[in-house]
Amino acid sequence: MRRSAASHRIDPGTKKHPPLEDTAVNIPDVLAELRTEFERYEAALLRNDVPVLNDYFWNSAETVRYGLAEHSLGIAAVHAARAELAPVPADRRLQRTVITTFGRDAGSVSTEFQAPGSPLVGRQTQTWIRFAGRWRIVAAHVSTADPARLRRY
């Protein structure tokens, strides 16, 4: 049985989160919200809209982004790397996108991408948290794999 959204908040008496098994997964309206934010992020990525991309990341020294050829630890490093990164191909295609939400304020997005002309399969994973009503990426990872060596289970 899933509990109401109110039961997923920190208990004010103990300051503890409820056990994970008590957290509702993929609440429809929350899932739709995160999907919309991810789609907006992807559109900004395809436009190379750096200010919008930067705004999607949590403004914190604890933010992490591992890119194809860089490790960015902290929001200043994320911004510095983004300023130097080449734009992604505007015609890249996403596939096998999986969005999962946990309660009302946390979620993950995992997707594969294919850039035309590249034989590699790209993978992108993001952890999203809602802070003060706004979804932010707190951790991200991008990598590629040779499809000849990629095993799917």
FENFEN-V698325 format. One record per residue. N is the residue number from 0. SS is DSSP state (hx for helix, st for strand, lp for the rest). PHI is phi in degrees with one decimal (* if undefined). OMEGA is omega in whole degrees, -180 to 180 (none if undefined). Layout:
BEGIN
((N/SS/PHI/OMEGA) (N/SS/PHI/OMEGA))
END
This chain:
BEGIN
((0/lp/*/177) (1/lp/-86.8/-180) (2/lp/-91.6/178) (3/lp/-68.0/180) (4/hx/-58.0/-178) (5/hx/-63.7/-179) (6/hx/-77.0/-178) (7/hx/-94.5/-179) (8/lp/-89.4/178) (9/lp/-62.9/178) (10/st/-69.2/-177) (11/lp/-63.4/-180) (12/lp/-76.2/-177) (13/lp/-104.6/-177) (14/lp/61.3/-179) (15/st/-113.4/173) (16/lp/-78.0/175) (17/lp/-68.9/177) (18/lp/-58.8/-178) (19/hx/-55.4/-178) (20/hx/-65.1/177) (21/hx/-90.7/-178) (22/lp/-88.6/178) (23/lp/-69.8/180) (24/st/-105.5/176) (25/lp/57.8/171) (26/lp/-59.7/-170) (27/hx/-51.3/-178) (28/hx/-69.6/179) (29/hx/-70.7/177) (30/hx/-59.3/178) (31/hx/-63.6/179) (32/hx/-62.2/-178) (33/hx/-67.0/177) (34/hx/-60.0/178) (35/hx/-61.7/180) (36/hx/-64.5/178) (37/hx/-61.9/179) (38/hx/-63.3/176) (39/hx/-66.3/177) (40/hx/-61.6/-180) (41/hx/-61.8/178) (42/hx/-62.4/177) (43/hx/-65.0/178) (44/hx/-63.6/180) (45/hx/-67.6/176) (46/hx/-86.2/-173) (47/lp/55.9/180) (48/lp/-85.9/-172) (49/hx/-58.2/179) (50/hx/-59.2/179) (51/hx/-68.4/178) (52/hx/-59.5/179) (53/hx/-60.6/-178) (54/hx/-66.5/180) (55/hx/-73.8/180) (56/st/-88.8/177) (57/lp/-58.6/-179) (58/lp/-81.2/-174) (59/lp/-152.8/173) (60/lp/-67.4/180) (61/lp/-88.4/179) (62/lp/-67.0/-179) (63/st/-129.9/172) (64/st/-139.5/175) (65/st/-101.4/-179) (66/lp/-97.9/-179) (67/lp/-63.2/-176) (68/lp/-139.2/-180) (69/lp/-150.0/172) (70/st/-116.3/-180) (71/st/-116.2/180) (72/st/-110.8/-177) (73/lp/100.3/-175) (74/hx/-63.8/178) (75/hx/-62.3/178) (76/hx/-69.4/177) (77/hx/-60.1/180) (78/hx/-64.3/-180) (79/hx/-62.9/179) (80/hx/-65.0/-178) (81/hx/-60.5/180) (82/hx/-64.4/-178) (83/hx/-101.3/-175) (84/lp/-70.3/173) (85/lp/-70.7/177) (86/lp/-60.8/173) (87/lp/-74.5/177) (88/lp/-58.1/-177) (89/lp/-65.4/-179) (90/lp/-108.7/177) (91/lp/-65.9/-178) (92/st/-117.2/175) (93/st/-92.1/175) (94/st/-151.6/179) (95/st/54.1/178) (96/st/-77.4/179) (97/st/-123.2/177) (98/st/-116.9/-180) (99/st/-133.0/176) (100/st/-113.8/-179) (101/st/-126.8/-173) (102/lp/67.5/-176) (103/lp/-103.5/-170) (104/lp/-132.9/180) (105/st/-144.6/178) (106/st/-167.5/176) (107/st/-134.0/176) (108/st/-130.6/175) (109/st/-127.8/-180) (110/st/-149.1/171) (111/st/-106.5/176) (112/st/-140.6/178) (113/st/-129.9/175) (114/lp/-96.0/178) (115/lp/-54.0/180) (116/lp/89.1/179) (117/lp/-106.7/178) (118/lp/-79.3/-174) (119/st/-81.5/173) (120/st/-98.2/177) (121/st/-91.8/176) (122/st/-130.5/-178) (123/st/-137.7/179) (124/st/-129.9/179) (125/st/-135.5/170) (126/st/-106.8/-177) (127/st/-114.6/174) (128/st/-131.5/176) (129/st/-91.1/177) (130/st/-115.9/177) (131/lp/47.7/175) (132/lp/85.0/-178) (133/st/-120.2/178) (134/st/-75.2/179) (135/st/-135.8/176) (136/st/-84.8/179) (137/st/-102.6/178) (138/st/-152.8/180) (139/st/-145.5/179) (140/st/-144.3/177) (141/st/-128.9/178) (142/st/-150.9/176) (143/st/-129.7/179) (144/st/-142.1/174) (145/st/-75.1/-176) (146/lp/-61.8/178) (147/lp/-68.3/-179) (148/lp/-105.7/-177) (149/lp/-81.8/177) (150/lp/-107.7/179) (151/lp/-108.3/180) (152/lp/-121.0/none))
END
